[in-house]
Amino acid sequence: MNYFLDAVKNNYVNFSGRLGIKGYWMFVLFYVIFAIVAQIVSLIPHLGFIYPLYGLALLLPSLAAGVRRLQDTGKPWPWILIGLIPLIGWIWLIILLCKPSQEGDNQYGPMPAER
């Protein structure tokens, strides 16, 4: 939960630096859990706006986390756009996001404490 809160509170639009694999996937886990809850709440009459609002509010933190994760593997930010290619792009992006961290410091900053 701390990874999710850190991404939302401290790194809302922080596209610089690196984010370790554990930090990224813990963020994704809680993002998905809260998205499911928001979708269920949106089924209640007159609350249909909750899920779209949730997605819109967390669009920038999600992109920032993805960019920082890619930078941790040594890839520049434009690689996040590979996800725009239908099917193949998403598969390729997930593979890139699952790669281990680049050892030591790289051009994007020091290696994250937690990998």
HELIX and SHEET records of a PDB file:
HELIX    1   1 ASN A    2  LYS A    9  1                                   8    
HELIX    2   2 ILE A   21  SER A   42  1                                  22    
HELIX    3   3 ILE A   50  ALA A   57  1                                   8    
HELIX    4   4 LEU A   59  ASP A   72  1                                  14    
HELIX    5   5 TRP A   77  LEU A   84  5                                   8    
HELIX    6   6 ILE A   88  CYS A   98  1                                  11    
END                                                                             
